[in-house]
Structures are given as structure tokens and as C-alpha cells.
Amino acid sequence: MKVKLEVNGTAHEREIEPRTLLVYFLREELGLTGTNVGCDTTSCGACTVLMDGESVKSCTVLAAQADGRSITTIEGLADGEELHPMQRAFREHHGLQCGYCTPGMVMAAVSLVTESPDLDETHVREGLEGNLCRCTGYHNIVAAVLDAARSSREGAW
């Protein structure tokens, strides 16, 4: 089947097998390997991308379901060399260790802050509970998201 979708601001049209998952379309068809495959069951969140601005776990979304939609991956978040405020916050607060979960965590955090920039620690922890990190204690991740939320409220996004 043929799908047309916009990924990181660029239109793509491909002939795909109907059962192709969005994560594999992004990685194998488009070469966007920042979106990681962790579990294929929506448990870890390493594959989180934005679809029409809302976070989705691309390991359980068919590429066909993204037909006509706008997808943003971690590669499309920055503006050239200028990091997105969430990426900057993760860097400044050391919100990563091995980095495997980081792209999905950042994308989920962007969606969370976009939906509700007035967050506290409890809301951040609840909002990111579907994204797992096995390396950190989440403290720095939460601090990064709270800092980015503050900058969002101040109009920095």
C-alpha cells in the first residue's frame, strides 16, 4: 500500500507492506535511527515520537495509521544546530546516562509540557511513567522537564 506522511517537515511517499510498524518505517525506510526499538510492546517508550504533536509509541502504530499525518522524531526537534529547549534542559540537568531511552523520553516530555506547561514533580513523574530508564533514578530527568516547562511558560518555546 502507499502511504504519504510528513516527517520532520519533509513529505514522504512510500510503498509499504500494510503491517509495517511506524518505528520500522522511520528507521529502515527513512534512516531516522534516533527513534529506538526497545520492547515492541509499548512498555518502555524508547520509540516515542510525536504524531500531530501528541506522543505515541511508534512500535505499536502502523505506518498506515500515520498516513496523512505529521510525525516529529528526535532528529526533527532541534532547529538546525539550535537545540530544542527540552533537549537543552536534558543536557544541562544531566538527564541521561547511556542515552538509549533519551530520544523517547525527550519526545514524551515535549508532549507533556505542550499539553500542560504548569507541572510539578508529581505530574512529571506520572506523565512519564510509560517511559522507562534503567540507568538513572529519574531525578535529573524530572529536573530537566520542570526546567523546560518553566521556560515554556516564560514563552521560550
PyMOL commands that place a pseudoatom at each C-alpha (Angstrom):
pseudoatom trace, name=CA, resn=MET, resi=1, chain=A, elem=C, hetatm=0, pos=[0.000, 0.000, 0.000]
pseudoatom trace, name=CA, resn=LYS, resi=2, chain=A, elem=C, hetatm=0, pos=[1.061, 3.603, -0.492]
pseudoatom trace, name=CA, resn=VAL, resi=3, chain=A, elem=C, hetatm=0, pos=[1.478, 5.999, 2.442]
pseudoatom trace, name=CA, resn=LYS, resi=4, chain=A, elem=C, hetatm=0, pos=[2.102, 9.717, 2.437]
pseudoatom trace, name=CA, resn=LEU, resi=5, chain=A, elem=C, hetatm=0, pos=[3.245, 11.411, 5.593]
pseudoatom trace, name=CA, resn=GLU, resi=6, chain=A, elem=C, hetatm=0, pos=[5.258, 14.370, 6.712]
pseudoatom trace, name=CA, resn=VAL, resi=7, chain=A, elem=C, hetatm=0, pos=[8.259, 13.537, 8.866]
pseudoatom trace, name=CA, resn=ASN, resi=8, chain=A, elem=C, hetatm=0, pos=[10.212, 16.365, 10.463]
pseudoatom trace, name=CA, resn=GLY, resi=9, chain=A, elem=C, hetatm=0, pos=[8.701, 18.816, 7.999]
pseudoatom trace, name=CA, resn=THR, resi=10, chain=A, elem=C, hetatm=0, pos=[9.512, 16.796, 4.869]
pseudoatom trace, name=CA, resn=ALA, resi=11, chain=A, elem=C, hetatm=0, pos=[6.864, 14.991, 2.818]
pseudoatom trace, name=CA, resn=HIS, resi=12, chain=A, elem=C, hetatm=0, pos=[7.483, 11.300, 2.148]
pseudoatom trace, name=CA, resn=GLU, resi=13, chain=A, elem=C, hetatm=0, pos=[5.582, 8.881, -0.033]
pseudoatom trace, name=CA, resn=ARG, resi=14, chain=A, elem=C, hetatm=0, pos=[6.415, 5.195, 0.063]
pseudoatom trace, name=CA, resn=GLU, resi=15, chain=A, elem=C, hetatm=0, pos=[5.000, 1.868, -0.977]
pseudoatom trace, name=CA, resn=ILE, resi=16, chain=A, elem=C, hetatm=0, pos=[4.916, -0.282, 2.161]
pseudoatom trace, name=CA, resn=GLU, resi=17, chain=A, elem=C, hetatm=0, pos=[3.631, -3.571, 3.436]
pseudoatom trace, name=CA, resn=PRO, resi=18, chain=A, elem=C, hetatm=0, pos=[0.393, -2.880, 5.383]
pseudoatom trace, name=CA, resn=ARG, resi=19, chain=A, elem=C, hetatm=0, pos=[1.742, -4.443, 8.595]
pseudoatom trace, name=CA, resn=THR, resi=20, chain=A, elem=C, hetatm=0, pos=[4.835, -2.188, 8.747]
pseudoatom trace, name=CA, resn=LEU, resi=21, chain=A, elem=C, hetatm=0, pos=[5.163, -0.540, 12.130]
pseudoatom trace, name=CA, resn=LEU, resi=22, chain=A, elem=C, hetatm=0, pos=[5.867, 3.180, 12.209]
pseudoatom trace, name=CA, resn=VAL, resi=23, chain=A, elem=C, hetatm=0, pos=[9.117, 2.660, 14.142]
pseudoatom trace, name=CA, resn=TYR, resi=24, chain=A, elem=C, hetatm=0, pos=[10.498, 0.429, 11.376]
pseudoatom trace, name=CA, resn=PHE, resi=25, chain=A, elem=C, hetatm=0, pos=[9.266, 2.787, 8.679]
pseudoatom trace, name=CA, resn=LEU, resi=26, chain=A, elem=C, hetatm=0, pos=[11.161, 5.632, 10.359]
pseudoatom trace, name=CA, resn=ARG, resi=27, chain=A, elem=C, hetatm=0, pos=[14.321, 3.605, 10.959]
pseudoatom trace, name=CA, resn=GLU, resi=28, chain=A, elem=C, hetatm=0, pos=[14.510, 1.444, 7.831]
pseudoatom trace, name=CA, resn=GLU, resi=29, chain=A, elem=C, hetatm=0, pos=[12.717, 3.450, 5.150]
pseudoatom trace, name=CA, resn=LEU, resi=30, chain=A, elem=C, hetatm=0, pos=[13.810, 6.935, 6.215]
pseudoatom trace, name=CA, resn=GLY, resi=31, chain=A, elem=C, hetatm=0, pos=[17.055, 6.166, 8.075]
pseudoatom trace, name=CA, resn=LEU, resi=32, chain=A, elem=C, hetatm=0, pos=[15.933, 8.051, 11.200]
pseudoatom trace, name=CA, resn=THR, resi=33, chain=A, elem=C, hetatm=0, pos=[17.603, 5.850, 13.783]
pseudoatom trace, name=CA, resn=GLY, resi=34, chain=A, elem=C, hetatm=0, pos=[17.173, 8.198, 16.741]
pseudoatom trace, name=CA, resn=THR, resi=35, chain=A, elem=C, hetatm=0, pos=[13.843, 6.502, 17.376]
pseudoatom trace, name=CA, resn=ASN, resi=36, chain=A, elem=C, hetatm=0, pos=[14.857, 3.331, 19.211]
pseudoatom trace, name=CA, resn=VAL, resi=37, chain=A, elem=C, hetatm=0, pos=[13.236, -0.080, 19.374]
pseudoatom trace, name=CA, resn=GLY, resi=38, chain=A, elem=C, hetatm=0, pos=[13.189, -1.279, 22.949]
pseudoatom trace, name=CA, resn=CYS, resi=39, chain=A, elem=C, hetatm=0, pos=[10.372, -3.701, 23.630]
pseudoatom trace, name=CA, resn=ASP, resi=40, chain=A, elem=C, hetatm=0, pos=[7.802, -3.750, 20.777]
pseudoatom trace, name=CA, resn=THR, resi=41, chain=A, elem=C, hetatm=0, pos=[5.049, -3.786, 23.426]
pseudoatom trace, name=CA, resn=THR, resi=42, chain=A, elem=C, hetatm=0, pos=[4.676, -0.084, 24.438]
pseudoatom trace, name=CA, resn=SER, resi=43, chain=A, elem=C, hetatm=0, pos=[6.271, -0.855, 27.807]
pseudoatom trace, name=CA, resn=CYS, resi=44, chain=A, elem=C, hetatm=0, pos=[9.493, 1.138, 27.546]
pseudoatom trace, name=CA, resn=GLY, resi=45, chain=A, elem=C, hetatm=0, pos=[8.787, 4.255, 25.453]
pseudoatom trace, name=CA, resn=ALA, resi=46, chain=A, elem=C, hetatm=0, pos=[12.146, 4.246, 23.620]
pseudoatom trace, name=CA, resn=CYS, resi=47, chain=A, elem=C, hetatm=0, pos=[10.220, 4.555, 20.343]
pseudoatom trace, name=CA, resn=THR, resi=48, chain=A, elem=C, hetatm=0, pos=[8.134, 7.606, 21.319]
pseudoatom trace, name=CA, resn=VAL, resi=49, chain=A, elem=C, hetatm=0, pos=[7.574, 10.169, 18.564]
pseudoatom trace, name=CA, resn=LEU, resi=50, chain=A, elem=C, hetatm=0, pos=[5.072, 12.978, 18.091]
pseudoatom trace, name=CA, resn=MET, resi=51, chain=A, elem=C, hetatm=0, pos=[2.184, 12.358, 15.730]
pseudoatom trace, name=CA, resn=ASP, resi=52, chain=A, elem=C, hetatm=0, pos=[0.339, 15.587, 15.013]
pseudoatom trace, name=CA, resn=GLY, resi=53, chain=A, elem=C, hetatm=0, pos=[2.012, 16.963, 18.137]
pseudoatom trace, name=CA, resn=GLU, resi=54, chain=A, elem=C, hetatm=0, pos=[0.982, 14.196, 20.544]
pseudoatom trace, name=CA, resn=SER, resi=55, chain=A, elem=C, hetatm=0, pos=[3.305, 11.484, 21.814]
pseudoatom trace, name=CA, resn=VAL, resi=56, chain=A, elem=C, hetatm=0, pos=[2.762, 7.969, 20.510]
pseudoatom trace, name=CA, resn=LYS, resi=57, chain=A, elem=C, hetatm=0, pos=[4.784, 4.821, 20.885]
pseudoatom trace, name=CA, resn=SER, resi=58, chain=A, elem=C, hetatm=0, pos=[5.717, 4.063, 17.314]
pseudoatom trace, name=CA, resn=CYS, resi=59, chain=A, elem=C, hetatm=0, pos=[6.267, 0.347, 17.984]
pseudoatom trace, name=CA, resn=THR, resi=60, chain=A, elem=C, hetatm=0, pos=[2.509, -0.166, 18.138]
pseudoatom trace, name=CA, resn=VAL, resi=61, chain=A, elem=C, hetatm=0, pos=[1.375, 2.274, 15.459]
pseudoatom trace, name=CA, resn=LEU, resi=62, chain=A, elem=C, hetatm=0, pos=[1.196, 1.028, 11.904]
pseudoatom trace, name=CA, resn=ALA, resi=63, chain=A, elem=C, hetatm=0, pos=[2.808, 3.252, 9.305]
pseudoatom trace, name=CA, resn=ALA, resi=64, chain=A, elem=C, hetatm=0, pos=[-0.543, 3.063, 7.509]
pseudoatom trace, name=CA, resn=GLN, resi=65, chain=A, elem=C, hetatm=0, pos=[-2.176, 4.703, 10.546]
pseudoatom trace, name=CA, resn=ALA, resi=66, chain=A, elem=C, hetatm=0, pos=[0.230, 7.626, 10.110]
pseudoatom trace, name=CA, resn=ASP, resi=67, chain=A, elem=C, hetatm=0, pos=[-0.867, 8.175, 6.506]
pseudoatom trace, name=CA, resn=GLY, resi=68, chain=A, elem=C, hetatm=0, pos=[-1.619, 11.869, 6.033]
pseudoatom trace, name=CA, resn=ARG, resi=69, chain=A, elem=C, hetatm=0, pos=[-0.238, 12.744, 9.464]
pseudoatom trace, name=CA, resn=SER, resi=70, chain=A, elem=C, hetatm=0, pos=[2.709, 14.817, 10.644]
pseudoatom trace, name=CA, resn=ILE, resi=71, chain=A, elem=C, hetatm=0, pos=[5.431, 12.962, 12.548]
pseudoatom trace, name=CA, resn=THR, resi=72, chain=A, elem=C, hetatm=0, pos=[8.237, 14.538, 14.546]
pseudoatom trace, name=CA, resn=THR, resi=73, chain=A, elem=C, hetatm=0, pos=[11.195, 12.432, 15.636]
pseudoatom trace, name=CA, resn=ILE, resi=74, chain=A, elem=C, hetatm=0, pos=[14.108, 13.384, 17.843]
pseudoatom trace, name=CA, resn=GLU, resi=75, chain=A, elem=C, hetatm=0, pos=[16.020, 14.324, 14.667]
pseudoatom trace, name=CA, resn=GLY, resi=76, chain=A, elem=C, hetatm=0, pos=[13.380, 16.932, 13.834]
pseudoatom trace, name=CA, resn=LEU, resi=77, chain=A, elem=C, hetatm=0, pos=[13.136, 18.534, 17.248]
pseudoatom trace, name=CA, resn=ALA, resi=78, chain=A, elem=C, hetatm=0, pos=[16.156, 20.846, 17.056]
pseudoatom trace, name=CA, resn=ASP, resi=79, chain=A, elem=C, hetatm=0, pos=[16.211, 23.847, 14.760]
pseudoatom trace, name=CA, resn=GLY, resi=80, chain=A, elem=C, hetatm=0, pos=[19.423, 23.229, 12.860]
pseudoatom trace, name=CA, resn=GLU, resi=81, chain=A, elem=C, hetatm=0, pos=[22.235, 23.497, 15.407]
pseudoatom trace, name=CA, resn=GLU, resi=82, chain=A, elem=C, hetatm=0, pos=[19.906, 25.131, 17.973]
pseudoatom trace, name=CA, resn=LEU, resi=83, chain=A, elem=C, hetatm=0, pos=[18.672, 22.501, 20.426]
pseudoatom trace, name=CA, resn=HIS, resi=84, chain=A, elem=C, hetatm=0, pos=[15.019, 22.426, 21.416]
pseudoatom trace, name=CA, resn=PRO, resi=85, chain=A, elem=C, hetatm=0, pos=[14.524, 23.767, 24.979]
pseudoatom trace, name=CA, resn=MET, resi=86, chain=A, elem=C, hetatm=0, pos=[13.776, 20.228, 26.194]
pseudoatom trace, name=CA, resn=GLN, resi=87, chain=A, elem=C, hetatm=0, pos=[16.991, 18.898, 24.671]
pseudoatom trace, name=CA, resn=ARG, resi=88, chain=A, elem=C, hetatm=0, pos=[18.937, 21.752, 26.278]
pseudoatom trace, name=CA, resn=ALA, resi=89, chain=A, elem=C, hetatm=0, pos=[17.324, 21.051, 29.644]
pseudoatom trace, name=CA, resn=PHE, resi=90, chain=A, elem=C, hetatm=0, pos=[18.206, 17.351, 29.441]
pseudoatom trace, name=CA, resn=ARG, resi=91, chain=A, elem=C, hetatm=0, pos=[21.807, 18.302, 28.664]
pseudoatom trace, name=CA, resn=GLU, resi=92, chain=A, elem=C, hetatm=0, pos=[22.021, 20.955, 31.386]
pseudoatom trace, name=CA, resn=HIS, resi=93, chain=A, elem=C, hetatm=0, pos=[20.498, 18.708, 34.063]
pseudoatom trace, name=CA, resn=HIS, resi=94, chain=A, elem=C, hetatm=0, pos=[22.367, 15.542, 33.010]
pseudoatom trace, name=CA, resn=GLY, resi=95, chain=A, elem=C, hetatm=0, pos=[19.048, 13.826, 32.331]
pseudoatom trace, name=CA, resn=LEU, resi=96, chain=A, elem=C, hetatm=0, pos=[20.643, 10.894, 30.535]
pseudoatom trace, name=CA, resn=GLN, resi=97, chain=A, elem=C, hetatm=0, pos=[23.252, 8.254, 31.028]
pseudoatom trace, name=CA, resn=CYS, resi=98, chain=A, elem=C, hetatm=0, pos=[23.525, 5.608, 28.319]
pseudoatom trace, name=CA, resn=GLY, resi=99, chain=A, elem=C, hetatm=0, pos=[21.149, 7.607, 26.116]
pseudoatom trace, name=CA, resn=TYR, resi=100, chain=A, elem=C, hetatm=0, pos=[19.082, 4.717, 24.772]
pseudoatom trace, name=CA, resn=CYS, resi=101, chain=A, elem=C, hetatm=0, pos=[15.806, 5.905, 26.310]
pseudoatom trace, name=CA, resn=THR, resi=102, chain=A, elem=C, hetatm=0, pos=[16.615, 9.593, 25.908]
pseudoatom trace, name=CA, resn=PRO, resi=103, chain=A, elem=C, hetatm=0, pos=[15.039, 10.257, 22.482]
pseudoatom trace, name=CA, resn=GLY, resi=104, chain=A, elem=C, hetatm=0, pos=[11.721, 8.729, 23.543]
pseudoatom trace, name=CA, resn=MET, resi=105, chain=A, elem=C, hetatm=0, pos=[11.888, 10.376, 26.949]
pseudoatom trace, name=CA, resn=VAL, resi=106, chain=A, elem=C, hetatm=0, pos=[12.538, 13.789, 25.376]
pseudoatom trace, name=CA, resn=MET, resi=107, chain=A, elem=C, hetatm=0, pos=[9.688, 13.375, 22.896]
pseudoatom trace, name=CA, resn=ALA, resi=108, chain=A, elem=C, hetatm=0, pos=[7.247, 12.281, 25.626]
pseudoatom trace, name=CA, resn=ALA, resi=109, chain=A, elem=C, hetatm=0, pos=[8.378, 15.225, 27.781]
pseudoatom trace, name=CA, resn=VAL, resi=110, chain=A, elem=C, hetatm=0, pos=[7.808, 17.688, 24.927]
pseudoatom trace, name=CA, resn=SER, resi=111, chain=A, elem=C, hetatm=0, pos=[4.267, 16.389, 24.516]
pseudoatom trace, name=CA, resn=LEU, resi=112, chain=A, elem=C, hetatm=0, pos=[3.677, 16.524, 28.276]
pseudoatom trace, name=CA, resn=VAL, resi=113, chain=A, elem=C, hetatm=0, pos=[4.841, 20.145, 28.568]
pseudoatom trace, name=CA, resn=THR, resi=114, chain=A, elem=C, hetatm=0, pos=[2.940, 21.176, 25.444]
pseudoatom trace, name=CA, resn=GLU, resi=115, chain=A, elem=C, hetatm=0, pos=[-0.265, 19.715, 26.878]
pseudoatom trace, name=CA, resn=SER, resi=116, chain=A, elem=C, hetatm=0, pos=[0.237, 21.184, 30.350]
pseudoatom trace, name=CA, resn=PRO, resi=117, chain=A, elem=C, hetatm=0, pos=[3.181, 23.518, 30.989]
pseudoatom trace, name=CA, resn=ASP, resi=118, chain=A, elem=C, hetatm=0, pos=[2.116, 24.109, 34.605]
pseudoatom trace, name=CA, resn=LEU, resi=119, chain=A, elem=C, hetatm=0, pos=[3.696, 20.957, 36.023]
pseudoatom trace, name=CA, resn=ASP, resi=120, chain=A, elem=C, hetatm=0, pos=[5.043, 19.885, 39.364]
pseudoatom trace, name=CA, resn=GLU, resi=121, chain=A, elem=C, hetatm=0, pos=[7.261, 16.903, 40.173]
pseudoatom trace, name=CA, resn=THR, resi=122, chain=A, elem=C, hetatm=0, pos=[4.326, 14.541, 40.740]
pseudoatom trace, name=CA, resn=HIS, resi=123, chain=A, elem=C, hetatm=0, pos=[2.745, 15.412, 37.398]
pseudoatom trace, name=CA, resn=VAL, resi=124, chain=A, elem=C, hetatm=0, pos=[6.044, 14.948, 35.560]
pseudoatom trace, name=CA, resn=ARG, resi=125, chain=A, elem=C, hetatm=0, pos=[6.611, 11.545, 37.147]
pseudoatom trace, name=CA, resn=GLU, resi=126, chain=A, elem=C, hetatm=0, pos=[3.056, 10.463, 36.336]
pseudoatom trace, name=CA, resn=GLY, resi=127, chain=A, elem=C, hetatm=0, pos=[3.250, 11.881, 32.817]
pseudoatom trace, name=CA, resn=LEU, resi=128, chain=A, elem=C, hetatm=0, pos=[6.449, 9.994, 32.010]
pseudoatom trace, name=CA, resn=GLU, resi=129, chain=A, elem=C, hetatm=0, pos=[5.574, 6.711, 33.717]
pseudoatom trace, name=CA, resn=GLY, resi=130, chain=A, elem=C, hetatm=0, pos=[5.269, 4.947, 30.344]
pseudoatom trace, name=CA, resn=ASN, resi=131, chain=A, elem=C, hetatm=0, pos=[8.900, 5.743, 29.505]
pseudoatom trace, name=CA, resn=LEU, resi=132, chain=A, elem=C, hetatm=0, pos=[11.480, 3.616, 31.269]
pseudoatom trace, name=CA, resn=CYS, resi=133, chain=A, elem=C, hetatm=0, pos=[15.082, 4.422, 32.025]
pseudoatom trace, name=CA, resn=ARG, resi=134, chain=A, elem=C, hetatm=0, pos=[17.232, 1.700, 33.518]
pseudoatom trace, name=CA, resn=CYS, resi=135, chain=A, elem=C, hetatm=0, pos=[20.282, 3.902, 34.101]
pseudoatom trace, name=CA, resn=THR, resi=136, chain=A, elem=C, hetatm=0, pos=[19.066, 6.910, 36.068]
pseudoatom trace, name=CA, resn=GLY, resi=137, chain=A, elem=C, hetatm=0, pos=[16.998, 7.444, 39.173]
pseudoatom trace, name=CA, resn=TYR, resi=138, chain=A, elem=C, hetatm=0, pos=[14.775, 9.844, 37.192]
pseudoatom trace, name=CA, resn=HIS, resi=139, chain=A, elem=C, hetatm=0, pos=[15.703, 12.752, 39.469]
pseudoatom trace, name=CA, resn=ASN, resi=140, chain=A, elem=C, hetatm=0, pos=[17.675, 14.579, 36.755]
pseudoatom trace, name=CA, resn=ILE, resi=141, chain=A, elem=C, hetatm=0, pos=[15.065, 13.765, 34.106]
pseudoatom trace, name=CA, resn=VAL, resi=142, chain=A, elem=C, hetatm=0, pos=[12.328, 15.287, 36.265]
pseudoatom trace, name=CA, resn=ALA, resi=143, chain=A, elem=C, hetatm=0, pos=[14.501, 18.346, 36.937]
pseudoatom trace, name=CA, resn=ALA, resi=144, chain=A, elem=C, hetatm=0, pos=[15.093, 18.761, 33.197]
pseudoatom trace, name=CA, resn=VAL, resi=145, chain=A, elem=C, hetatm=0, pos=[11.379, 18.544, 32.370]
pseudoatom trace, name=CA, resn=LEU, resi=146, chain=A, elem=C, hetatm=0, pos=[10.475, 21.016, 35.115]
pseudoatom trace, name=CA, resn=ASP, resi=147, chain=A, elem=C, hetatm=0, pos=[13.119, 23.441, 33.848]
pseudoatom trace, name=CA, resn=ALA, resi=148, chain=A, elem=C, hetatm=0, pos=[11.878, 23.117, 30.268]
pseudoatom trace, name=CA, resn=ALA, resi=149, chain=A, elem=C, hetatm=0, pos=[8.281, 23.586, 31.449]
pseudoatom trace, name=CA, resn=ARG, resi=150, chain=A, elem=C, hetatm=0, pos=[9.337, 26.791, 33.205]
pseudoatom trace, name=CA, resn=SER, resi=151, chain=A, elem=C, hetatm=0, pos=[10.950, 28.094, 30.022]
pseudoatom trace, name=CA, resn=SER, resi=152, chain=A, elem=C, hetatm=0, pos=[7.809, 27.130, 28.095]
pseudoatom trace, name=CA, resn=ARG, resi=153, chain=A, elem=C, hetatm=0, pos=[5.651, 29.150, 30.494]
pseudoatom trace, name=CA, resn=GLU, resi=154, chain=A, elem=C, hetatm=0, pos=[8.029, 32.085, 30.021]
pseudoatom trace, name=CA, resn=GLY, resi=155, chain=A, elem=C, hetatm=0, pos=[7.500, 31.895, 26.261]
pseudoatom trace, name=CA, resn=ALA, resi=156, chain=A, elem=C, hetatm=0, pos=[10.856, 30.406, 25.299]
pseudoatom trace, name=CA, resn=TRP, resi=157, chain=A, elem=C, hetatm=0, pos=[9.268, 27.742, 23.048]
for i in range(1, 157): cmd.bond("trace and resi %d" % i, "trace and resi %d" % (i + 1))
show_as sticks, trace
zoom trace
